[in-house]
Amino acid sequence: MKTYLVGGSVRDELLGLPVKDHDYVVVGASPEEMERQGYRPVGKDFPVFLHPQTHEQYALARTERKISLGYKGFEVFASPQVTLQEDLARRDLTINSIAKDEAGNIIDPFNGVADLEAGILRHVSPAFSEDPVRILRAARFAARFSFHIAPETLALMNEMVHNGEVDALVPERVWQELARGLMEDNPSRMFYVLRECGALARILPEVDVLFGVPQPAHAHPEIDTGLHIMLAIDHAAEKNYSLPVRFATLTHDLGKGTTPPEEWPRHIGHEARSIDLTRNLCERIKIPKDARDLALLVARYHGNVHRAEELKPSTLVDILQAVDVYRKPERFEEFLQACACDFHGRPGYAVKPYVQAERFQRAYAAAKSVDAGAIAGELSQSLADPTKLPLAINTKVREARIARIKAELI
C-alpha cells in the first residue's frame, strides 16, 4: 500500500500557489483494508475515503471505461492491481497528472511539469474526449492560469463538440464550471476558449451570437458586442465582484444579439429583449435565484442607470422601488456594480468615474430618509375607508420620496 499526493495540489505547489486541498491516491489497497485502518468510506461512484485524523480525501487508484454519453457514462474499476500510472492516465490534462510520493519525489509520466513551465494545457490521452466536462475544465484552467490550449487538444475539443458529446452535459454541471470560471482572475479566457472550439454556441448560444454584432463607435470604441462583454466581465474580476455581479455583467446585453442587422449598430429596445433571453438562459442551466434575479434587474435597467443624470425624480423613485432597494440594499449595491462594469468595459473607460452610480446612491439616501412608518400611521387614523389604505400609503410615500430627491439632488 503506497500513498501519493496527486492532481491540483501538486500542480499548484509546483506553480508556487497556495494549496487549499490535498488529494491523495492509494495504490495497492482494497476498500476492506482502508476501513480496517480507520478510513471512512464516502465515495458513491468509486472508492473514496476520509482519513481518520485529517479527514482529507484518499481515493483508491482506479481506471475508467466509457459506456455511454455524458460525464456520468463511465464504468469504474478499482483494485489493488491498478498502478499509479494507470490512475494518472485517466486524468484530463497533463498538468493535473503529476504525483508526489511520501519522500517528496515527483512522478510525471506525461510531462506535465514541462507543460506547466510552458503554460500549455494538453490532454493526457484520447480518453479526454470521453467526458464533455473536460471541455469546460480546460476552458476554466485557461482562465485561471492564462495558459494556452495545445493545438491537438483544441482539435479534440472541436471534435467533441461536432460529434455531440458536449450536448450530453447536464445543466447543473455546466453552471458549476461556468461559475468557477467566472470567478477566476481572467474570466474572458474561458469564453474565448469555449468559442474557439465551438462549445460556446452549444452551451450559451445567447452569448456566442454577440461576437460580430457592432455597436455605435462613439459609445463603444471596441465596436464588437462580444468583445465588450469580455472586457466588462474582466473588469468585474479586477474589482473582485461577486458571482451574481459577474453573471449579470455577462448577460446584460443579450438582447443585442437579436437586433436585426439592418438596424445595426443601434440596438433600440435591447434591454427588453435581454430580459426574456436572460430568463430563458437561467431556466435552461439552472442558475441560482440570487444570480438570476440580479441579472434580470441589470438587463432591464442598466440603460436607465447610464442616463441617471437625465432622469426625473419620479423615475429614480420608481427604479429604486423596482430593484427592491429598501428591503435588499446589498443587492442594490451589486446592481450598481454590474452597471458600472458595463460602463467601464470599454477601451479608455476603465478608470473614468461612473457618476451615474453616485447619483443613484444619493437618490437612495434621500428616499430612505422618508419616514414611511409615520406616513402610514397618519393615514391609518385619517382615512375612513381601510380598504383604500394600502394604495393611499404607497402613493403618499412615493410622493414624499420624490419631493425629498428633488430637494436634495436638483
Helices and strands as residue ranges (DSSP letters): E 2-6, H 8-14, E 23-27, H 31-36, E 40-41, E 48-50, E 57-60, E 62-66, E 74-78, H 84-89, G 94-96, E 99-100, E 106-107, H 112-118, E 120-121, G 126-130, H 133-145, E 148-149, H 151-162, G 165-168, H 171-182, H 188-196, H 199-203, H 205-208, H 225-238, H 243-251, G 254-258, G 261-263, H 270-284, H 289-306, G 308-310, H 313-322, H 329-344, H 355-368, H 372-382, G 386-388, H 389-409
